[in-house]
Every structure is written in C-alpha cells, then in structure tokens.
Amino acid sequence: MSQNRRRFLAASGTALAGSLAGCVGFILGNEALEVSASEATVSQSARDDTGYEENTVEEVEIERTFEAGGQERTVVATNWQAEYDRAVEVGGFDSFEGAKFIAFSTPKVEIANKTFNPVGDRDHRDLVRLVQDSYEGLESVTGVGEYTAGILGSQATVGEYEGEATFAGTGQTVDLSLHVTNPIEHDEDFIVCVGAYPNYPPLTDGEADNVETLFAGVEH
C-alpha cells in the first residue's frame, strides 16, 4: 500500500466514490467503479503574495469496499493533494520549511439521489492528519476557536487549533498553529484545506494572514 493511500485511509472512515447515478453495472454487477476528482490548487498570484512555493501536486488513490444494493462493492477513487510551503525562522532554530498549506480534493458519492461527503464524518482533528506526513510528530492538539473564510465563492468554517510538532527531517520541535476548513462542496468534488505554521510572535500574525490569502486563492 502506498504512503499516499495509507495517509488518507487513516483520516477517512466513509465510502469514497464519484457519481453513482445510473451505474447499474456497479450496483448489480461485480466490477469496481473508478472515479476521479479535479485538482484543487493555489493560484500563482496568491503564492506570490505570501511567499509560498509549490512542493507537490499529486494523485492520492483510495480503494474502498462498501455495501450498495445489499452487496459489497469496490470503489477506486483518485483524489488530488496539492502541498505548498514557505521557509520560516523561529528563534533558536535554523530557517526551515515550517509553514505548510494543503488543498485536498475528493470526488462526491451519489447513490439514489443522495450525496455522500467522503470526509463528512471527520471532524477537524481528523482532518489535521492530512498534514501529518510533514511532521515526525504532532501532539497535544487543542481547539482555540473558529472563523469563516472565503474559498471558491463560499464562506467556509475554519477550525483553529494549536499543537506541538516535530518537523520531518529537522528534529526541531515547535508550537504549531493549524487552520482546518470544513469540507467545501464545489462542482463534483469536496475540497478540504489545511494551513499550518509555527506559533511564535511575530511570525503568527503574518502567517495567519497568509493562510487566509491562500484560502482565497484556491482554484478548482
């Protein structure tokens, strides 16, 4: 099993698929259904304004079996994860790629005219796991508040959290601020965005503004 598949399987506990409307062969037959999301990325202008650089834009494939029509069926969903980062300096540490932003897109599930959100039963704490591969450890995560941000023409609820993290490859442990959106329905997909950065003044205020700029710059 690939690292990408393991990463999201840990965070998602529901069936993933795309539109099943009219897929009689899937409901009644034995074949797997393959569906794909469209990429969710951050605009170049938002990256220029914040100093974030593209790290990876990659497919994340998930295979899941769930019950449909009284029988077990398999769905293979291709999702997209775009990751961006920015080098930051925290007192006592060398500069490191400690500010992260992730946009994750996953296809909808539609069965009998009902839409299922593949990350809908995950709370913000679970969605934080989308960025955990950037750290060797993420602990003591606690909620500190919520706010709204404009993303893809909608007002999304964003949960704000604090935790302690060790950044992968550096061995540097820092206090971390995390901003996690509720899943956003857009076209045929759901989008989740996560921003994370060291929680140290004067870095904190500037990075919080950067995350909101990146939210506004999401394209799909």
Buried (B, 14 or more C-beta within 10 A) or exposed (E): EEEBBEBBBEBBEBBBBBBBEEBEEBBEEEEEBBBBBBBBBBBEEBBEBBBBEEBEBEEBBBBBEBEBEEEEBBBBBBBBBBBBBBEBEBEEBEEBBBBBBBBBBBBBBBBEEEEBBBBBEBEBBBBBBBBBBBBBEBEEBEBEEEEEBEBBEEEBEBBBBBBBBBBBEBEBBBBBBBBBBBBBBBEBBBBBBBBBBBBBEEBBEBBBEBBBBBBBBBBB
